[in-house]
Amino acid sequence: MITREQIPTVLDHPVYDAEGARIGEAKHVFLDDVSGEPEWVSVKTGLFGTSETFVPIHDASVVEDHLEVPYPKDTVKNAPNVDVDAGGHLSEQEEHRLYEYYGIDWDTAWQQADQPGEVGMTTGTSGDVRRRETTGMSGTTDTAAGTDDAMTRSEERMRVGTERRETGRARLRKYVVTEEVQQTVPVRHEEVRVEREPITDENRDAAMAGPEISEAEHEVILHEERPVTQTETVPVERVRLSAEERTEEETVRGQVRKEQIETEGIDEDRRDR
């Protein structure tokens, strides 16, 4: 259990479960009316802190700059929604429902508080923890605590934060395809051509060599070129993936409550004097 002196360290600071998962931010601490010790803490959860759930802090502890509770994150986030009355109290029915949800024995809890059958829990915000016997919603104070003729007006402020989440994945995958290509190349071939030349004085000796009448044959080998293909692997480019961060403006809308103070029994003509 945390002490009253540790409450300023708890309010508006993160709340973690025993596994180190962040649950939300502590917004209110509720005190036991009899013992005056912290009994419950309300935790703002959700993307923009739009939900508020209650968690007992009897076995909680302050670790560095945050509060650690012995309940899993999902258990706290799924706790029953309860309404706090105008005086900042949990009703007996609501508290009983919370005790049952967290598995805390109702009779044992009230025996420890030495006040069976009566619920007295108060709330404080922004570092201010108050007992209901001292200050009520009407702005008047108990005579034992002194007299204060001023009324405090409060209002809620919206805090907008961001959280990082996964939106998708991109990957590179290399595969092989086969495609048809063509290329035109010149090819050569040999053809037979018969050449006849008349007998002249210049070639007479060659023509008269050998027998006068005989049989003979002469062979010419012909050649041609044919296209031959082969492939080779060459690198053509390198491809990689990288994440580029861009900033965009988004408008966030929400609802906040604020208190208004009106007067009764005051002369309108003399109000601003």
ChimeraX commands (.cxc) that place a marker at each C-alpha (Angstrom):
marker #1 position 0.00,0.00,0.00 radius 0.5
marker #1 position 1.21,3.49,-0.76 radius 0.5
marker #1 position 1.26,6.22,1.87 radius 0.5
marker #1 position -0.41,9.61,1.72 radius 0.5
marker #1 position 3.01,11.18,1.33 radius 0.5
marker #1 position 3.52,9.21,-1.89 radius 0.5
marker #1 position 0.27,10.39,-3.50 radius 0.5
marker #1 position 1.86,13.39,-5.33 radius 0.5
marker #1 position 4.33,10.93,-6.83 radius 0.5
marker #1 position 1.47,8.76,-8.06 radius 0.5
marker #1 position -0.99,11.28,-9.52 radius 0.5
marker #1 position -0.58,12.04,-13.23 radius 0.5
marker #1 position 2.15,9.39,-13.45 radius 0.5
marker #1 position 2.11,6.06,-15.31 radius 0.5
marker #1 position 0.64,2.90,-13.86 radius 0.5
marker #1 position 2.25,-0.44,-14.77 radius 0.5
marker #1 position 1.28,-4.02,-14.10 radius 0.5
marker #1 position 3.59,-6.60,-12.52 radius 0.5
marker #1 position 4.88,-7.65,-15.96 radius 0.5
marker #1 position 6.02,-4.11,-16.80 radius 0.5
marker #1 position 3.17,-3.32,-19.23 radius 0.5
marker #1 position 1.93,0.26,-19.13 radius 0.5
marker #1 position -1.76,0.39,-18.19 radius 0.5
marker #1 position -2.42,4.13,-18.23 radius 0.5
marker #1 position -2.05,7.21,-16.04 radius 0.5
marker #1 position -3.16,7.62,-12.43 radius 0.5
marker #1 position -5.75,10.41,-12.20 radius 0.5
marker #1 position -7.46,10.12,-8.79 radius 0.5
marker #1 position -6.60,8.56,-5.44 radius 0.5
marker #1 position -9.48,7.48,-3.18 radius 0.5
marker #1 position -9.01,7.46,0.59 radius 0.5
marker #1 position -10.70,5.39,3.22 radius 0.5
marker #1 position -12.92,7.67,5.32 radius 0.5
marker #1 position -11.99,5.90,8.54 radius 0.5
marker #1 position -8.27,5.26,8.24 radius 0.5
marker #1 position -7.53,8.08,5.81 radius 0.5
marker #1 position -5.19,5.76,3.89 radius 0.5
marker #1 position -5.18,5.40,0.08 radius 0.5
marker #1 position -7.54,2.60,-0.96 radius 0.5
marker #1 position -8.21,2.93,-4.70 radius 0.5
marker #1 position -6.66,4.67,-7.70 radius 0.5
marker #1 position -8.44,5.50,-10.92 radius 0.5
marker #1 position -6.45,4.94,-14.10 radius 0.5
marker #1 position -7.00,6.71,-17.41 radius 0.5
marker #1 position -6.72,4.14,-20.20 radius 0.5
marker #1 position -7.37,4.04,-23.92 radius 0.5
marker #1 position -5.73,5.74,-26.88 radius 0.5
marker #1 position -6.39,9.26,-25.59 radius 0.5
marker #1 position -7.15,8.41,-21.99 radius 0.5
marker #1 position -10.90,8.32,-22.65 radius 0.5
marker #1 position -11.65,5.51,-20.18 radius 0.5
marker #1 position -11.16,5.50,-16.44 radius 0.5
marker #1 position -11.07,2.33,-14.37 radius 0.5
marker #1 position -10.49,1.61,-10.70 radius 0.5
marker #1 position -7.80,-0.61,-9.22 radius 0.5
marker #1 position -7.11,-1.34,-5.52 radius 0.5
marker #1 position -3.74,-0.14,-4.27 radius 0.5
marker #1 position -3.57,-2.09,-1.02 radius 0.5
marker #1 position -0.75,-4.19,-2.52 radius 0.5
marker #1 position 0.54,-1.55,-4.97 radius 0.5
marker #1 position 3.97,0.03,-4.70 radius 0.5
marker #1 position 5.76,3.09,-6.03 radius 0.5
marker #1 position 8.67,2.12,-8.28 radius 0.5
marker #1 position 10.85,5.07,-9.30 radius 0.5
marker #1 position 8.43,7.44,-11.07 radius 0.5
marker #1 position 5.44,5.14,-11.54 radius 0.5
marker #1 position 2.92,3.03,-9.66 radius 0.5
marker #1 position 3.04,-0.77,-9.97 radius 0.5
marker #1 position -0.09,-2.81,-9.27 radius 0.5
marker #1 position -0.29,-6.61,-8.91 radius 0.5
marker #1 position -3.00,-7.01,-11.55 radius 0.5
marker #1 position -2.57,-7.71,-15.30 radius 0.5
marker #1 position -3.16,-4.85,-17.71 radius 0.5
marker #1 position -6.24,-6.47,-19.31 radius 0.5
marker #1 position -7.78,-7.08,-15.87 radius 0.5
marker #1 position -7.54,-3.39,-14.97 radius 0.5
marker #1 position -8.75,-2.17,-18.37 radius 0.5
marker #1 position -11.79,-4.48,-18.23 radius 0.5
marker #1 position -12.77,-3.55,-14.67 radius 0.5
marker #1 position -16.43,-2.55,-14.16 radius 0.5
marker #1 position -17.28,1.06,-14.93 radius 0.5
marker #1 position -18.44,2.82,-11.79 radius 0.5
marker #1 position -19.87,6.26,-11.13 radius 0.5
marker #1 position -18.55,8.50,-8.37 radius 0.5
marker #1 position -21.18,10.56,-6.56 radius 0.5
marker #1 position -21.13,14.35,-6.27 radius 0.5
marker #1 position -19.09,14.20,-3.08 radius 0.5
marker #1 position -16.35,12.13,-4.65 radius 0.5
marker #1 position -17.45,8.86,-2.97 radius 0.5
marker #1 position -17.86,5.34,-4.24 radius 0.5
marker #1 position -21.21,3.87,-3.31 radius 0.5
marker #1 position -21.27,0.70,-1.23 radius 0.5
marker #1 position -22.73,-1.22,-4.16 radius 0.5
marker #1 position -20.06,-0.01,-6.58 radius 0.5
marker #1 position -17.25,-0.76,-4.18 radius 0.5
marker #1 position -18.67,-4.18,-3.44 radius 0.5
marker #1 position -18.78,-4.87,-7.19 radius 0.5
marker #1 position -15.13,-3.83,-7.56 radius 0.5
marker #1 position -14.06,-6.01,-4.63 radius 0.5
marker #1 position -15.75,-9.02,-6.22 radius 0.5
marker #1 position -14.15,-8.29,-9.60 radius 0.5
marker #1 position -10.63,-8.16,-8.15 radius 0.5
marker #1 position -11.25,-11.24,-5.98 radius 0.5
marker #1 position -11.01,-9.37,-2.66 radius 0.5
marker #1 position -13.12,-10.65,0.21 radius 0.5
marker #1 position -15.65,-7.98,1.13 radius 0.5
marker #1 position -15.98,-8.85,4.82 radius 0.5
marker #1 position -12.23,-9.08,5.31 radius 0.5
marker #1 position -11.69,-5.72,3.65 radius 0.5
marker #1 position -14.16,-3.97,5.92 radius 0.5
marker #1 position -12.84,-5.68,9.04 radius 0.5
marker #1 position -9.42,-4.30,8.16 radius 0.5
marker #1 position -10.96,-0.86,7.79 radius 0.5
marker #1 position -12.76,-1.36,11.17 radius 0.5
marker #1 position -15.93,0.13,9.67 radius 0.5
marker #1 position -18.27,-2.63,8.44 radius 0.5
marker #1 position -21.23,-1.69,6.33 radius 0.5
marker #1 position -20.21,1.89,5.56 radius 0.5
marker #1 position -18.42,3.17,2.50 radius 0.5
marker #1 position -16.32,6.28,2.63 radius 0.5
marker #1 position -13.96,6.87,-0.25 radius 0.5
marker #1 position -12.90,10.30,-1.44 radius 0.5
marker #1 position -11.02,11.48,-4.47 radius 0.5
marker #1 position -8.36,14.05,-5.21 radius 0.5
marker #1 position -7.03,15.29,-8.53 radius 0.5
marker #1 position -3.89,17.02,-9.76 radius 0.5
marker #1 position -2.00,16.44,-6.56 radius 0.5
marker #1 position -4.82,17.48,-4.23 radius 0.5
marker #1 position -6.30,14.68,-2.10 radius 0.5
marker #1 position -9.23,15.65,0.09 radius 0.5
marker #1 position -11.44,13.99,2.67 radius 0.5
marker #1 position -15.16,14.39,2.25 radius 0.5
marker #1 position -15.55,15.41,5.88 radius 0.5
marker #1 position -13.32,18.41,5.17 radius 0.5
marker #1 position -14.52,19.72,1.82 radius 0.5
marker #1 position -17.78,19.04,0.00 radius 0.5
marker #1 position -18.98,19.93,-3.46 radius 0.5
marker #1 position -20.97,22.87,-2.12 radius 0.5
marker #1 position -17.79,24.79,-1.28 radius 0.5
marker #1 position -18.52,24.92,2.48 radius 0.5
marker #1 position -16.13,23.39,5.01 radius 0.5
marker #1 position -16.56,21.50,8.24 radius 0.5
marker #1 position -16.25,23.73,11.31 radius 0.5
marker #1 position -13.52,21.49,12.70 radius 0.5
marker #1 position -11.36,22.27,9.70 radius 0.5
marker #1 position -11.84,26.02,9.69 radius 0.5
marker #1 position -13.90,28.41,7.59 radius 0.5
marker #1 position -13.31,29.24,3.92 radius 0.5
marker #1 position -15.60,31.67,2.11 radius 0.5
marker #1 position -14.12,30.97,-1.36 radius 0.5
marker #1 position -15.35,28.38,-3.84 radius 0.5
marker #1 position -12.96,26.62,-6.14 radius 0.5
marker #1 position -14.02,26.25,-9.77 radius 0.5
marker #1 position -12.34,23.47,-11.73 radius 0.5
marker #1 position -12.39,22.36,-15.32 radius 0.5
marker #1 position -11.00,19.53,-17.36 radius 0.5
marker #1 position -8.23,19.98,-19.90 radius 0.5
marker #1 position -7.81,17.66,-22.83 radius 0.5
marker #1 position -4.37,16.16,-23.27 radius 0.5
marker #1 position -3.57,14.73,-26.67 radius 0.5
marker #1 position -0.74,12.27,-27.09 radius 0.5
marker #1 position 0.39,9.81,-29.72 radius 0.5
marker #1 position 1.12,6.12,-29.72 radius 0.5
marker #1 position 3.10,4.14,-32.25 radius 0.5
marker #1 position 1.36,1.16,-33.83 radius 0.5
marker #1 position 1.96,-1.14,-36.75 radius 0.5
marker #1 position 0.01,-0.24,-39.89 radius 0.5
marker #1 position 1.43,-2.73,-42.36 radius 0.5
marker #1 position 4.49,-4.52,-43.62 radius 0.5
marker #1 position 6.48,-4.32,-46.84 radius 0.5
marker #1 position 8.96,-6.89,-48.07 radius 0.5
marker #1 position 11.21,-7.61,-51.02 radius 0.5
marker #1 position 10.90,-10.99,-52.75 radius 0.5
marker #1 position 13.05,-12.08,-55.67 radius 0.5
marker #1 position 11.77,-14.65,-58.18 radius 0.5
marker #1 position 12.71,-15.82,-61.67 radius 0.5
marker #1 position 10.64,-15.33,-64.84 radius 0.5
marker #1 position 11.40,-16.45,-68.41 radius 0.5
marker #1 position 10.72,-14.15,-71.32 radius 0.5
marker #1 position 11.26,-14.33,-75.07 radius 0.5
marker #1 position 13.95,-12.09,-76.56 radius 0.5
marker #1 position 15.15,-11.74,-80.14 radius 0.5
marker #1 position 18.16,-10.23,-81.83 radius 0.5
marker #1 position 19.13,-10.05,-85.51 radius 0.5
marker #1 position 22.69,-11.08,-86.44 radius 0.5
marker #1 position 24.32,-11.47,-89.90 radius 0.5
marker #1 position 25.26,-15.05,-90.90 radius 0.5
marker #1 position 27.33,-16.11,-93.90 radius 0.5
marker #1 position 27.26,-19.21,-96.13 radius 0.5
marker #1 position 29.10,-20.43,-99.20 radius 0.5
marker #1 position 27.52,-21.28,-102.55 radius 0.5
marker #1 position 29.02,-23.03,-105.58 radius 0.5
marker #1 position 29.74,-20.93,-108.60 radius 0.5
marker #1 position 30.98,-22.41,-111.87 radius 0.5
marker #1 position 33.63,-20.33,-113.57 radius 0.5
marker #1 position 34.61,-20.97,-117.21 radius 0.5
marker #1 position 37.59,-19.34,-118.82 radius 0.5
marker #1 position 38.80,-19.66,-122.41 radius 0.5
marker #1 position 42.23,-21.06,-123.23 radius 0.5
marker #1 position 44.75,-18.32,-123.72 radius 0.5
marker #1 position 48.47,-18.11,-124.06 radius 0.5
marker #1 position 48.69,-17.39,-120.37 radius 0.5
marker #1 position 46.89,-20.53,-119.19 radius 0.5
marker #1 position 47.71,-22.86,-122.06 radius 0.5
marker #1 position 50.52,-24.64,-120.22 radius 0.5
marker #1 position 48.30,-25.38,-117.21 radius 0.5
marker #1 position 45.49,-26.52,-119.42 radius 0.5
marker #1 position 47.67,-28.88,-121.44 radius 0.5
marker #1 position 49.23,-30.54,-118.34 radius 0.5
marker #1 position 48.08,-34.11,-117.80 radius 0.5
marker #1 position 46.60,-36.64,-120.16 radius 0.5
marker #1 position 44.66,-35.49,-123.12 radius 0.5
marker #1 position 41.57,-37.61,-122.49 radius 0.5
marker #1 position 40.79,-38.81,-118.99 radius 0.5
marker #1 position 38.22,-38.79,-116.21 radius 0.5
marker #1 position 38.63,-36.57,-113.17 radius 0.5
marker #1 position 36.64,-34.91,-110.44 radius 0.5
marker #1 position 37.17,-31.95,-108.09 radius 0.5
marker #1 position 35.44,-31.32,-104.79 radius 0.5
marker #1 position 34.79,-28.02,-103.08 radius 0.5
marker #1 position 33.72,-27.96,-99.42 radius 0.5
marker #1 position 31.01,-25.42,-98.68 radius 0.5
marker #1 position 30.57,-23.65,-95.30 radius 0.5
marker #1 position 27.87,-21.63,-93.64 radius 0.5
marker #1 position 27.38,-19.79,-90.31 radius 0.5
marker #1 position 24.59,-20.54,-87.92 radius 0.5
marker #1 position 23.48,-18.42,-84.91 radius 0.5
marker #1 position 24.63,-19.81,-81.57 radius 0.5
marker #1 position 23.18,-18.45,-78.27 radius 0.5
marker #1 position 24.50,-18.54,-74.75 radius 0.5
marker #1 position 23.55,-16.67,-71.57 radius 0.5
marker #1 position 25.54,-14.96,-68.90 radius 0.5
marker #1 position 24.43,-13.51,-65.56 radius 0.5
marker #1 position 25.26,-9.88,-64.94 radius 0.5
marker #1 position 24.15,-7.59,-62.07 radius 0.5
marker #1 position 21.87,-4.78,-63.22 radius 0.5
marker #1 position 20.65,-3.00,-60.05 radius 0.5
marker #1 position 20.35,-3.18,-56.28 radius 0.5
marker #1 position 17.00,-2.75,-54.51 radius 0.5
marker #1 position 16.38,-2.12,-50.80 radius 0.5
marker #1 position 13.47,-1.04,-48.58 radius 0.5
marker #1 position 13.62,1.87,-46.16 radius 0.5
marker #1 position 11.01,3.54,-43.97 radius 0.5
marker #1 position 10.45,7.25,-44.46 radius 0.5
marker #1 position 8.74,9.17,-41.67 radius 0.5
marker #1 position 6.31,11.92,-42.59 radius 0.5
marker #1 position 4.38,14.26,-40.34 radius 0.5
marker #1 position 0.74,15.13,-40.96 radius 0.5
marker #1 position -1.68,17.28,-39.04 radius 0.5
marker #1 position -4.75,15.60,-37.55 radius 0.5
marker #1 position -7.52,17.28,-35.60 radius 0.5
marker #1 position -8.59,15.50,-32.43 radius 0.5
marker #1 position -11.95,16.28,-30.89 radius 0.5
marker #1 position -13.09,15.41,-27.41 radius 0.5
marker #1 position -15.35,16.54,-24.62 radius 0.5
marker #1 position -14.19,18.18,-21.42 radius 0.5
marker #1 position -16.24,19.25,-18.44 radius 0.5
marker #1 position -15.88,22.43,-16.47 radius 0.5
marker #1 position -17.66,23.87,-13.51 radius 0.5
marker #1 position -19.64,27.09,-13.63 radius 0.5
marker #1 position -20.50,29.16,-10.57 radius 0.5
marker #1 position -23.76,31.02,-10.38 radius 0.5
marker #1 position -25.00,33.26,-7.63 radius 0.5
marker #1 position -28.32,33.55,-5.89 radius 0.5
marker #1 position -29.73,36.39,-3.86 radius 0.5
marker #1 position -27.33,39.01,-5.26 radius 0.5
marker #1 position -28.56,42.29,-6.67 radius 0.5
marker #1 position -27.70,42.28,-10.39 radius 0.5
marker #1 position -26.96,46.01,-10.32 radius 0.5
marker #1 position -24.44,45.60,-7.49 radius 0.5
marker #1 position -22.81,42.33,-8.65 radius 0.5
marker #1 position -19.88,43.98,-10.45 radius 0.5
marker #1 position -19.30,46.80,-8.02 radius 0.5
marker link #1:1,2 radius 0.2
marker link #1:2,3 radius 0.2
marker link #1:3,4 radius 0.2
marker link #1:4,5 radius 0.2
marker link #1:5,6 radius 0.2
marker link #1:6,7 radius 0.2
marker link #1:7,8 radius 0.2
marker link #1:8,9 radius 0.2
marker link #1:9,10 radius 0.2
marker link #1:10,11 radius 0.2
marker link #1:11,12 radius 0.2
marker link #1:12,13 radius 0.2
marker link #1:13,14 radius 0.2
marker link #1:14,15 radius 0.2
marker link #1:15,16 radius 0.2
marker link #1:16,17 radius 0.2
marker link #1:17,18 radius 0.2
marker link #1:18,19 radius 0.2
marker link #1:19,20 radius 0.2
marker link #1:20,21 radius 0.2
marker link #1:21,22 radius 0.2
marker link #1:22,23 radius 0.2
marker link #1:23,24 radius 0.2
marker link #1:24,25 radius 0.2
marker link #1:25,26 radius 0.2
marker link #1:26,27 radius 0.2
marker link #1:27,28 radius 0.2
marker link #1:28,29 radius 0.2
marker link #1:29,30 radius 0.2
marker link #1:30,31 radius 0.2
marker link #1:31,32 radius 0.2
marker link #1:32,33 radius 0.2
marker link #1:33,34 radius 0.2
marker link #1:34,35 radius 0.2
marker link #1:35,36 radius 0.2
marker link #1:36,37 radius 0.2
marker link #1:37,38 radius 0.2
marker link #1:38,39 radius 0.2
marker link #1:39,40 radius 0.2
marker link #1:40,41 radius 0.2
marker link #1:41,42 radius 0.2
marker link #1:42,43 radius 0.2
marker link #1:43,44 radius 0.2
marker link #1:44,45 radius 0.2
marker link #1:45,46 radius 0.2
marker link #1:46,47 radius 0.2
marker link #1:47,48 radius 0.2
marker link #1:48,49 radius 0.2
marker link #1:49,50 radius 0.2
marker link #1:50,51 radius 0.2
marker link #1:51,52 radius 0.2
marker link #1:52,53 radius 0.2
marker link #1:53,54 radius 0.2
marker link #1:54,55 radius 0.2
marker link #1:55,56 radius 0.2
marker link #1:56,57 radius 0.2
marker link #1:57,58 radius 0.2
marker link #1:58,59 radius 0.2
marker link #1:59,60 radius 0.2
marker link #1:60,61 radius 0.2
marker link #1:61,62 radius 0.2
marker link #1:62,63 radius 0.2
marker link #1:63,64 radius 0.2
marker link #1:64,65 radius 0.2
marker link #1:65,66 radius 0.2
marker link #1:66,67 radius 0.2
marker link #1:67,68 radius 0.2
marker link #1:68,69 radius 0.2
marker link #1:69,70 radius 0.2
marker link #1:70,71 radius 0.2
marker link #1:71,72 radius 0.2
marker link #1:72,73 radius 0.2
marker link #1:73,74 radius 0.2
marker link #1:74,75 radius 0.2
marker link #1:75,76 radius 0.2
marker link #1:76,77 radius 0.2
marker link #1:77,78 radius 0.2
marker link #1:78,79 radius 0.2
marker link #1:79,80 radius 0.2
marker link #1:80,81 radius 0.2
marker link #1:81,82 radius 0.2
marker link #1:82,83 radius 0.2
marker link #1:83,84 radius 0.2
marker link #1:84,85 radius 0.2
marker link #1:85,86 radius 0.2
marker link #1:86,87 radius 0.2
marker link #1:87,88 radius 0.2
marker link #1:88,89 radius 0.2
marker link #1:89,90 radius 0.2
marker link #1:90,91 radius 0.2
marker link #1:91,92 radius 0.2
marker link #1:92,93 radius 0.2
marker link #1:93,94 radius 0.2
marker link #1:94,95 radius 0.2
marker link #1:95,96 radius 0.2
marker link #1:96,97 radius 0.2
marker link #1:97,98 radius 0.2
marker link #1:98,99 radius 0.2
marker link #1:99,100 radius 0.2
marker link #1:100,101 radius 0.2
marker link #1:101,102 radius 0.2
marker link #1:102,103 radius 0.2
marker link #1:103,104 radius 0.2
marker link #1:104,105 radius 0.2
marker link #1:105,106 radius 0.2
marker link #1:106,107 radius 0.2
marker link #1:107,108 radius 0.2
marker link #1:108,109 radius 0.2
marker link #1:109,110 radius 0.2
marker link #1:110,111 radius 0.2
marker link #1:111,112 radius 0.2
marker link #1:112,113 radius 0.2
marker link #1:113,114 radius 0.2
marker link #1:114,115 radius 0.2
marker link #1:115,116 radius 0.2
marker link #1:116,117 radius 0.2
marker link #1:117,118 radius 0.2
marker link #1:118,119 radius 0.2
marker link #1:119,120 radius 0.2
marker link #1:120,121 radius 0.2
marker link #1:121,122 radius 0.2
marker link #1:122,123 radius 0.2
marker link #1:123,124 radius 0.2
marker link #1:124,125 radius 0.2
marker link #1:125,126 radius 0.2
marker link #1:126,127 radius 0.2
marker link #1:127,128 radius 0.2
marker link #1:128,129 radius 0.2
marker link #1:129,130 radius 0.2
marker link #1:130,131 radius 0.2
marker link #1:131,132 radius 0.2
marker link #1:132,133 radius 0.2
marker link #1:133,134 radius 0.2
marker link #1:134,135 radius 0.2
marker link #1:135,136 radius 0.2
marker link #1:136,137 radius 0.2
marker link #1:137,138 radius 0.2
marker link #1:138,139 radius 0.2
marker link #1:139,140 radius 0.2
marker link #1:140,141 radius 0.2
marker link #1:141,142 radius 0.2
marker link #1:142,143 radius 0.2
marker link #1:143,144 radius 0.2
marker link #1:144,145 radius 0.2
marker link #1:145,146 radius 0.2
marker link #1:146,147 radius 0.2
marker link #1:147,148 radius 0.2
marker link #1:148,149 radius 0.2
marker link #1:149,150 radius 0.2
marker link #1:150,151 radius 0.2
marker link #1:151,152 radius 0.2
marker link #1:152,153 radius 0.2
marker link #1:153,154 radius 0.2
marker link #1:154,155 radius 0.2
marker link #1:155,156 radius 0.2
marker link #1:156,157 radius 0.2
marker link #1:157,158 radius 0.2
marker link #1:158,159 radius 0.2
marker link #1:159,160 radius 0.2
marker link #1:160,161 radius 0.2
marker link #1:161,162 radius 0.2
marker link #1:162,163 radius 0.2
marker link #1:163,164 radius 0.2
marker link #1:164,165 radius 0.2
marker link #1:165,166 radius 0.2
marker link #1:166,167 radius 0.2
marker link #1:167,168 radius 0.2
marker link #1:168,169 radius 0.2
marker link #1:169,170 radius 0.2
marker link #1:170,171 radius 0.2
marker link #1:171,172 radius 0.2
marker link #1:172,173 radius 0.2
marker link #1:173,174 radius 0.2
marker link #1:174,175 radius 0.2
marker link #1:175,176 radius 0.2
marker link #1:176,177 radius 0.2
marker link #1:177,178 radius 0.2
marker link #1:178,179 radius 0.2
marker link #1:179,180 radius 0.2
marker link #1:180,181 radius 0.2
marker link #1:181,182 radius 0.2
marker link #1:182,183 radius 0.2
marker link #1:183,184 radius 0.2
marker link #1:184,185 radius 0.2
marker link #1:185,186 radius 0.2
marker link #1:186,187 radius 0.2
marker link #1:187,188 radius 0.2
marker link #1:188,189 radius 0.2
marker link #1:189,190 radius 0.2
marker link #1:190,191 radius 0.2
marker link #1:191,192 radius 0.2
marker link #1:192,193 radius 0.2
marker link #1:193,194 radius 0.2
marker link #1:194,195 radius 0.2
marker link #1:195,196 radius 0.2
marker link #1:196,197 radius 0.2
marker link #1:197,198 radius 0.2
marker link #1:198,199 radius 0.2
marker link #1:199,200 radius 0.2
marker link #1:200,201 radius 0.2
marker link #1:201,202 radius 0.2
marker link #1:202,203 radius 0.2
marker link #1:203,204 radius 0.2
marker link #1:204,205 radius 0.2
marker link #1:205,206 radius 0.2
marker link #1:206,207 radius 0.2
marker link #1:207,208 radius 0.2
marker link #1:208,209 radius 0.2
marker link #1:209,210 radius 0.2
marker link #1:210,211 radius 0.2
marker link #1:211,212 radius 0.2
marker link #1:212,213 radius 0.2
marker link #1:213,214 radius 0.2
marker link #1:214,215 radius 0.2
marker link #1:215,216 radius 0.2
marker link #1:216,217 radius 0.2
marker link #1:217,218 radius 0.2
marker link #1:218,219 radius 0.2
marker link #1:219,220 radius 0.2
marker link #1:220,221 radius 0.2
marker link #1:221,222 radius 0.2
marker link #1:222,223 radius 0.2
marker link #1:223,224 radius 0.2
marker link #1:224,225 radius 0.2
marker link #1:225,226 radius 0.2
marker link #1:226,227 radius 0.2
marker link #1:227,228 radius 0.2
marker link #1:228,229 radius 0.2
marker link #1:229,230 radius 0.2
marker link #1:230,231 radius 0.2
marker link #1:231,232 radius 0.2
marker link #1:232,233 radius 0.2
marker link #1:233,234 radius 0.2
marker link #1:234,235 radius 0.2
marker link #1:235,236 radius 0.2
marker link #1:236,237 radius 0.2
marker link #1:237,238 radius 0.2
marker link #1:238,239 radius 0.2
marker link #1:239,240 radius 0.2
marker link #1:240,241 radius 0.2
marker link #1:241,242 radius 0.2
marker link #1:242,243 radius 0.2
marker link #1:243,244 radius 0.2
marker link #1:244,245 radius 0.2
marker link #1:245,246 radius 0.2
marker link #1:246,247 radius 0.2
marker link #1:247,248 radius 0.2
marker link #1:248,249 radius 0.2
marker link #1:249,250 radius 0.2
marker link #1:250,251 radius 0.2
marker link #1:251,252 radius 0.2
marker link #1:252,253 radius 0.2
marker link #1:253,254 radius 0.2
marker link #1:254,255 radius 0.2
marker link #1:255,256 radius 0.2
marker link #1:256,257 radius 0.2
marker link #1:257,258 radius 0.2
marker link #1:258,259 radius 0.2
marker link #1:259,260 radius 0.2
marker link #1:260,261 radius 0.2
marker link #1:261,262 radius 0.2
marker link #1:262,263 radius 0.2
marker link #1:263,264 radius 0.2
marker link #1:264,265 radius 0.2
marker link #1:265,266 radius 0.2
marker link #1:266,267 radius 0.2
marker link #1:267,268 radius 0.2
marker link #1:268,269 radius 0.2
marker link #1:269,270 radius 0.2
marker link #1:270,271 radius 0.2
marker link #1:271,272 radius 0.2
marker link #1:272,273 radius 0.2
view
